Amino acid sequence: DPSWGAFPARDALLQRFGILQQVAKGKTEKCVSEREGSDDAQSACVGALTGEKQRTVALICKPSALANYLLKHCWTFSNYSPCVGWTWRASAFLQSVYEACWPYESPVQFVRDNLQLSDDGVVALDWAVPSYQKRRRTSSHSTSPVLLIIPNSFGKITRNVLKLCEMALSHGYLPVVFNRRNHNSCPLTTVKLQQFGDPADLREAVRYIRYRQPAGRLYAVSESSGSGLLLSYLGECGSSSYVTAAVCLSPVFRCQSWFESGLCWPLQGALVLYQKICLSRYRTVLAETLQTDTLFSSHSLRGLEEALFCHNTSITWDAYWEHNEPLRDVDEVAIPVLSVCAKDDPIRGDAQSTVPLELFETNPHFFLLLTDRGGHCGFSTQSEGNDAASLEFFRATTDFFNAEERAKQLASRRRGLGGAAGGRFFRHRSVSTCKRVPACSHNIHAIYSWQRSYTR
């Protein structure tokens, strides 16, 4: 009934289920907003407002050469179109639950490497290979880029992780999934568990990956609360991370507040139960160092985290997060990082209070792709928007830095051929002066410097 659209009750009902369409007329526009009192604190955003299309995506970042390049060459940044209309996928809650829990028949298989760490603990690296591939090991001389995938902090391998592995394989990447201690059937060989933002295990895993595949670039993608580990690693390692670029899908930024405020009961109860099931296998051995009665009687995520890492130590809850907050060393991050978030994320919460917009507006290394819809790691589109955006971001940043390196080498050669003598004495120089030195794919100190143009 067309007349129903005139009633406010319709909008209230649709908005309650997360499927209210906000239609905006106009042409595609780019806007740059300036925060009060500073020319550097700017945010660049692009909205898809073509014709009758609603605005669905915005890129929020500090204006720079790299930001302009991304806006020009990343199609998904301005043409992301989530599912709309009367479908269950239009509900952020249902879409999030579907992506997290519904099984997925993946055409890829995994070859596991159990990596023993310096303290005798074990983490698992699952290398994705096509199911039809006869050769199960990749040569160490391969120049294919490696895609390191970090699942959520609970170790659940979701549909999104499997689809990302599938898409990465089709684009020539070597996907590898990092499994923490006791996650995804990884054996627990010590009573030590990995704290939320402790990147020590990940640091050793990255070194092993570089040893296995020294010729290929390394990219990283994290999902949900697993982004806390990736951001902690990038902050602590700085320019020595060996990672070329990174993407965080539906990241949880302010993690202490997230643990304290808690989720709605069905979601929190499911996560608590899942974590208890994973830990129950080692209940006897954990009783040597933990208060297992308190651990398995906890009903909240905060209660579990405190029972695991705070109760039997002298560390307080606030002190624990001083060492584990993902953004504690954010100023040391030296590579481009894209965060893909949805405004209707039911797990992270309201974007205005849970997303540090000032970080993206002031730090040239961080980019925020903020969508109107998508839920938590959902982003259900015909083109699987989050996976396509991640790979497109990697391609664009790589192309940009390759062009920067070529321009730098060309300028260097021109300076060598010039001078007051007009290059007259060049013929007497050694031939090696003009020899082109091949650029190392993971020379992070040379590639990522604050003096580079993409930060200006």
N, C-alpha and C positions, 0 to 999 in steps of 0.2 A: 504494500500500500504506500504510494508516494507521500501521502499526507503524514505517515508515521515519522518521517524525517524531521518534521517540524516540532516534535515533542522533545523536551529536554530529557525525558526518561530514557529515550533510546540511547542518547549519548552516554548517560550514566551507566546504563547496562553494558554497553559495548566496552566502555573504558574499564569497567570492573574486571572483564575477562581479557583485557589487554589487546583488543582487536579494533579499537577505535581508529579510524582513518583520519589523518590530519592532512587535508588537501591544501596545497599552496600553489597559487598561480604565479606565473612569471617565467623569465628566461634563466638559463644557467648563469650563476653569478659566483664571483670570487670576492671574498671580503677579508680585510685585514683589520683587526681591532687592536687598539693600543690601550694598554693599561695606564692608568693615571700616573704621571710623573716620571715615566721612563720610556726612552725610545727603544731600548733593547727588549723590554718585556712586552713582546707582541705575540699575537697568535694569528696564524694563517689558517683559514678554513675555506672549504669549498663545498657548496651544497648543490644537490641535483634538484633543480626547480624548473625543469623544462616542461613547458606547456601545462598540462593538468597533473603532472606527476608530483607526488608528495616529496618533501625533503627527507631523504633516508640516510644520508651519510655526511659526515664532516671530518676533515683532516685538521686537527688542532696541533700546531707546532710553532716554533720560533722561525720567522722567515729566514731562509738561507738558500744557497745555491742548490743544495741537495733537495730541500723542500720543493723548490720550483721544478726540479727535474722529476720528482715523484708525481707531482700534480700533472705533469705533461705526459708522462710515460706509463703511469699505472692506471689502467682503464677501470679496474674495480673500485678505485678510490672515489670515483665520481658517478659510477653507474651501478652501485650495489642496490639490488631490489629484492627485499625479503618477501616472503609469502604474505599475501593479504587476503581479506575476504573471510567468508564463513568456513574456515577450515581449522582443525585442531592445531595445526602448525602455527597459526596466528597467535596462539596463547603462549606467552613466554614460559609459564610454568610447565605446561605439557610438553613444549618443545625441549626444554631443558631435561626433563625426566626421560623423554624418549632418547635423546642423544646419550644420556648417561647409562641407561639401563637396558634399552632394547638391543637384542643380539644382532650381530652383523656378520654375514657370510663373506669374509674377506678373501679375495683371490691371491693373497700373499701368505707366505709362511715365514717363520722366524728361525734363525740359527743363533743359538745362545752361546755367549762367552761368559763364563763365571770368572770374574776378576777378583783375585785375592788382594786385599789392601795391606797397607803397611802394619796395621794393628791386628792382622789375621781375620778381619771381617771380610765379607763377600758381597759384592754387588753384581748384578747381571746386566749384560748388554745384549739385547736382542736385535740382530741384523735382519732386516726385512729383505726377502728375495721373492721373485715371482714363483708361483706354485709349479709352473712348467719348467723352471730352470733346472737343468741337470747339474750344472756346476754350482755347488753350494757355498764356495768360498770366493771372495773377490781378491784379485791380485793386489799386493801392496804397492805395485807400480801404477795402479789406476789413478787417473787424473780426475775422475768423477767427483763432484762435490759431495761432502758428507752432511747429512741432515740429522742432527742430534735432537731427539724428541724426549721431553721430560713430562711424564703424565702428572696427574694431580697428586697431592701429598698423601693421599690414601692408597695409592698404588693401583687404582682401578683403571684398567685399559678400556677406554670408551670407544664408541663408534667413530668419533672424531679422530682419534689416534690412528685407528685402522684405515680410515679413508685418507688421512694425510699420508700414511705410508704408501698406500696405493697410488695416489696422485704423484708423490715424489718419485716413485720408481718410474712412472710413465714420463717424467721430465728429466730423467737421467741422474737423479740423486741416489746416494746410498743411505737409506734411512736406518737409523739405529735408535732403539728405545732404551733409555736408562731406567733401570729398576733398582730402587733403594733396597737396603737390607730388609729382609722379611716381606718384600713386596712381590706380588705376581710369581709366587712359588720360588722366590730366591731364598736359599737356606740362610738361617740365622746362626752363624758360627761363633758369635760372641754375644755377651749380654748387653753390649752397647748398641743403642739404636740411634739413628740419625736425627738430630734436632731439626726443627722446622727450617731454619735459615743457615745451617752449617754446611758450607760448600766443600768441606775437606774431601769427602768421598767423590763428589763430582769432579774435583780438580784432578784426582788420580785417574778417573775414568777418561777425562779429556786427554791427559798425557798418553794413555794407552791408545786412544783413537788416533792421535797424531802419529804414534809409532806404527800403527797398523796401516794408516793411509796418509803418508807424509806429503804426497803430491797434490792432494785435493784440498780445496777450501772447506772450511768448517762453518756451518750455519746451525742455529739452534732455535727450536720452537718449544714453548712450554704451554701447559694447559692449566687453567683454573688456579688452584692454590699451589700447583707446582711452579708457577711463575715466581714465587717467593724464593725458591732455591736458585733459579736462573739469575734473578736480579742480584741476589746475594753474591753469587759467583762472579758476575760481571763487575760488581762494585769492589770486591776484595782483590780481584786479579788486575783490574784496570786494563792497561794496554798490553798485558801479558796473558790475556784470556785465550788467545789463538782463535777466537771466533770472529768471523767477518761481519756478520749481522745477525740480529735476533728478533724473534716475534713472540709476544705474550698474548695468548688467546684467553679472553675473559679473566684477566689477572685480578687477584685480591691484593690490593696495595697496603692498606692499613690493617695489618693482620692481627695485631693485639686487640684493636677495637672489634674486629670481626669475630675473634674468639670470645670476647667478653659479651658483646651484644647478643650473640647467638642467632641461629636461624629459626624459622618457624618450626614447630615441633615435628611434623612428619619428616622434613628434610634432615634436621639435626638428629632425630632418632635413628634414621636409616644410616647416616654416616657413622654414628657412634656404634651401632650394632655391627656394621661392616668392619670397623677397626677392631672391635672386640673379638670377632671371629678370626681375624688374621693373627691376633696376639694369643688367642687361647691355645694354639698348638704348642706354644712355648711357655705355658703357665708355670710349670714346675721349675724350669731353670730361671725364669724371670723372678720367681719368689726369693731367690738368693740376694737380689739387690733392690727389688721393688716391693711396695706394699700392694700385692696383687688383689687383696680384698677391696681396697680402696679403688684400685684400677678398674676392676670388673663390675663394681657397683656404681661407677660414675654414670651420670645421665646427660652430660653435656660435653661438648668438644673441649671446653676449658678444663673441666674436671679430668678428662683423659690426659691432656697435655701436662697438667700440673702433676698428676700421679706418675707420669713417665719420667719427667725431667726435673721436678722441683722438690717433691716431698722428701726424698732421701738425700738431698744435697743441701748445702747452705745457701743456694741461690734462691732469690725471691722471684715472684712472678714478673715484676717490673724489670728486675735485673736480667731475667731470662730473655725478655724481648729487646733489651738493649743490645744483646749479642745476636739476636735472630731476626730483628725487623728487616725486611728485604731492602728498604730504602735507606738504611743506615749509612752506606757508603756510595750513595747514588751519584755524588759529584765526581767519583773516580771512574765511572763508566766511560769507555773510550770508543764505543762502536755505535752505529745506528740501531736503535731499538724501537720497534713498532708494537704498540698495544692496541688490540682490537677489542672494543667494549661495546655493549648495548645498553641503552638507557633503561630498558625494561628487565635488566638482569635480576632475577629473584634471589640469587644466591649472594651476590656481592652487595646488593642494596642500591639505594638511590645514588645516581651518578654524581650529583652535586656535592654530596657529603663523603663519598667513598673514593672518588677519583681525584687525585691531586693535580688539578688543572694547571696550577702554577708551575709544576714541574715541566709540563710540555710547552708552556708559554715562554719559559726562560732558558731551558737547557736545549742546546741545538742537537743533542744526540737522541732525544726522545720525541716520538711521533705518536699521536693518538688518533686512531680511526674510530670515531664514535657514531654508532648507528642508532636509529630510532628503535629498531626491533632486532631480535636475535636471541633473546634469552641468555642463558649461561652456556657458552660453548655450543649453542644451537646453530644460529645463522643459516637456517634452512632456506636455500635458494636453488634454482635450477642449475646454477653453475657452482654450487658449494662455495659461497662467497669467502669464508674465512681461509680455507685452504688455498684458493686461487689468489687471494690478497697476499698471503704469506709468500708464496713462490714468486709472485710478481714483484713484491718488495725486494726479495733477494736478487732477482734478475736486474732490477733497476739500480739498486745500490752498487752491484758489481759492475754494471756498464758505466755508471757514473765515475767510479774510482778508476776503472781502466782508462777512461777518457782523460781523467786528471793526470794519471801516470804518463800517458802519451804526451800530453801537453807539457808536462814538467821535463820529460826527456828531450823534447823538441827545443824548448827554451834553453836547456843546458847545452845542447849541441850548437845552438846559434851563438851563445856566449863564447863557446870555445872557438868558433870560427871567426868571431869578430875581433875587436880590439883596435888600438891606435894604429897598428901596422897593417890593418886591413886584411889580416890573415896571411901576411907574407911569409911568416916563419912557421906556418902550420905544416908545411911539407917536411920540415926537419924534426917534427915531433915523432914520437913512437906511434906505431900503427894502433897500439892498444888504446890510445887516447880516444879514438872514434869507435872503438868496439862497443857494441850495444850489449849491455849486461842484462840478462833475462831477469825479470822481476820475480821475486819469491812470492808465491801465492799466499803465504801466511806470515809475511814479515810485518807484523802488526805495528811495530814501532815506526816503520816508514810510511805505512798506509794511513794510520789514524793519528793525527797530530792536531792539537788545537789551532795550529797555524794554517790548517787546510781550509780551502775556500768554502767547504760545505758548512762550516761553523759560523761563517760570516753573514 
